[in-house]
Amino acid sequence: MARPLIATIEYNHDCICSDVPERYPDTSIRYLAELGEQGRAISHFFNISGPEAPRFIKSLRMHPTAFDVRIVRRGRDSSEIITVTKNDASTKYALKSSGCAFLSNPVYSGGIEKAHLFAPSFDSLKSFLDSLKNSYNVKVASKHFLKEDERVRPDSLIKSGFMEFVSAADLLTKRQAEALRLAGTMNYYDIPKHTSLEKIGRQMGISEAAAGELLRKAERKLMPAIAKIIELQN
């Protein structure tokens, strides 16, 4: 039986959300809503913020995928705009044809857009990715299959910081993950400790210093995500 899942995807392509921001690193573009499709064009609502917002908007108007850019509200450091672009320059078709859905608004940072995606099955996720492969550079940063008895709603997984933690855990090497697993099962983090780095290293066939280095690197990768979870819970 097909199992639904939540995936964190990261992507970029020649669109106004990925192409133009690379030239204005101090200006952000945040997706707010889709406003509709008319023929070959599709309209989206965005918030633009940063010191170079006017130049940013001018560049949007010159972009090859944009038919029109309309300013809805103009502030000192931010504006709300409506963009009218070619419909094949959007993820809408991929979402519609695959049956997937965004669970969060895509966020642009450092040349990459990131979004949380719900897929009814792994085949649906694959269909979504295949629909984008000709015009997008897209990868799955993390995925979580929902269990039959899982009562946690997808949006709560995102708001709790769970997906950020999964993404961080994916960065661990096999040896870092093994060291962390042994440290947990051998009660290394208990107070007082019930084991030592020497014993963990012996289990892995490495030195005490090497075991300590693996744990430090694993903790360095996971701690920012753990801090985010704590922040969201308080």
Secondary structure, DSSP 8 states (H G I E B T S, - for coil): ----EEEEEEEEESSTTTTGGGG-TT-EEEEEEEEEEETTEEEEEEEEESTTHHHHHHHHHT-TTEEEEEEEEE-SSEEEEEEEEEGGGSSHHHHHHHT-EESS--EEETTEEEEEEEESSHHHHHHHHHHHTTTEEEEEEEEEE--TT----HHHHHHTTHHHHHHHHTTS-HHHHHHHHHHHHTTTTSSS-SS-HHHHHHHHTS-HHHHHHHHHHHHHHHHHHHHHHHHHH-
